[in-house]
Amino acid sequence: MRNLSNWPKLLPLTHHEKWDGSGYPKRLKGSEIPLAGRITAIADVFDALISKRPYKGPFPLEKVFDIIKEGRGSHFDPDFVDAFFDIKNEIVLIKETYKDQGKKLFFGMRKKS
């Protein structure tokens, strides 16, 4: 995490990599995956599962936590899964605080012309 300036380049290239090497695009494994990708992988999956999509409804929170636990050591860095669950209460609080603001947050961030 020393060089945060690389994160914007690394995120789209590494957040679909999996701890066991079965991800894409480069099939990186374990610590070959940059920290940015390992952290974002958990956040991305969590967000995708709790969010409504055109093709699916949001998953129940306990099911989401079960899926992330099941991915420990295969999909996700085990240490990061442990850290995720260490702050589980804070994650739930953030989710509940912003649950109805997705569209407003997105449109509020757009640049005005």
N, C-alpha and C positions, 0 to 999 in steps of 0.2 A: 504494500500500500504506500510505499515511499514515493512513487511517481504516479500521482493521480492524473497527470496530463495525458497519459496513454489510455485511460479508461474509455473515453469515447470511441477510440479505434478498436479496442479489445471487446467491448460488450457485444456488438452484433456478430463478431467472428467466433466468440467462445461460449456464449451462454447456452448453446444447445449441445455442447460437449458433455459427456457423462463420465463420472468418476472411474467407471470400469472400462472406459475406452470405446464404448458402443455408440457414442454420440456422433455429431457431425458439426462442421464440415471436414475436420482433419483427423477425427478419431483420437484426439488427445486423451491421455489417461492420467489420473491422479494429479500429482503436483505439476505435471506438464501444462495443466489448464491454469491460466492466469487467475489470480485472486478475483479480479473483476468478473470473470465468467462464472466462477464457482459461487460467488455471492449472488449474482444476478440470476443464476439458474434456479435457486430456491425461491427467490422473490417472484420470478416470472411464472413458475409453476403455481405458487400460492395464489397469485393474482388471477391467473387463467382459471383456476378451479373455483375460486370464490365469486367470480364475476359471471354475469349473464352474458351469453353470446347468442348470435342469431341461430346457432345450431344446438344450443344447450342452455339449461338453466344453471344457476349457481349450485355447487355441491354443498351439502351440509358441512359446517366447520369441522366437526369431528372426523368426517370422512376425509377431508383435506389433510388434517393432521396425520391420519393413518397412512395416507398415500405418501406423504413426505417421510414419515418414519420408515415405511417399506423401502423407500429409495435410498436410505442411509447405506453408504458403502457401494452402491451400484450406480444409481443416478447421481447422487450428491456426495460431496466431501463429508465424511462422517463427523469431523470436528465442527463443520458449519451447521449440520443438522442439530448437533448438540447445542450449539450457540443459539440457533433458532428457537429451540424449545426452552432454553434458559430465559428467553424474553417473551415467551408465549403470551403472557398476560398483557404485555405492552403491545404486541402485535394485534391482539384481539381489540384492545382499546382503540388503536389507530384505525383498524378496519371499521369499527362501529362509529367512530367520530366522522369519518369521511365517506360512509357507505352511499349516501345519496348525492354526492357532489362530483361524481366522475365527469359528467358532461360539463358542468359548470367550471370545474378545474381546468379541463382541457381547453374550453373556449376562452377562459380567462387568461390562459398562457399565450394565446395566439397574438401575434403582433398586429397592431392596428395600422391600417394603411392610410 
